[in-house]
Amino acid sequence: MCELFGRSPRVYFVEEAEIDPKTQTMILRARNITFDSIITMKEKCTYVPDRNNPNQTYFEHLGEVKATPFGVAKQMEEFCIKTFTKNAAKGRDIMEQVIAKVQEEKRNPEATQ
């Protein structure tokens, strides 16, 4: 899509994290700043303790895509949704790796020094 507009293939997002240690909740929000005048992409990831098993984490991932160019908005939105879905799986894998590393460091703190 970037090549169509004569731009770099990089797309930039602003991301913010909200962490509440008391409720053990983490909310990550992201929105694009590249091409934001023609397409908006928003993402929200929520991590909270699972209600049925507090030793597990409930994860909710929401995304929203809205394009405005007349005639191609639907195609742009579909392309972004496919990319979003593919990248969501990568993001979950990365988060699981980070969690596993933190759990290992907690079990074996000497190994991290």
GIZI-V367982 format. One record per residue. NEAR is the number of other ideal C-beta (glycine too) atoms within 8 Angstrom. Layout:
NEAR, NEAR
This chain:
7, 10, 7, 5, 7, 4, 8, 4, 6, 6, 8, 7, 10, 7, 7, 7, 8, 9, 7, 8, 5, 4, 6, 7, 10, 9, 11, 12, 12, 11, 11, 12, 7, 10, 10, 9, 4, 8, 13, 9, 12, 10, 13, 12, 12, 12, 10, 9, 8, 10, 4, 3, 5, 5, 4, 7, 8, 10, 9, 7, 11, 7, 11, 8, 12, 7, 12, 8, 8, 5, 4, 8, 10, 7, 7, 13, 12, 8, 9, 12, 10, 8, 8, 12, 8, 8, 8, 10, 8, 8, 10, 10, 8, 8, 10, 8, 8, 8, 9, 8, 8, 8, 8, 9, 10, 7, 5, 8, 7, 5, 7, 6, 4
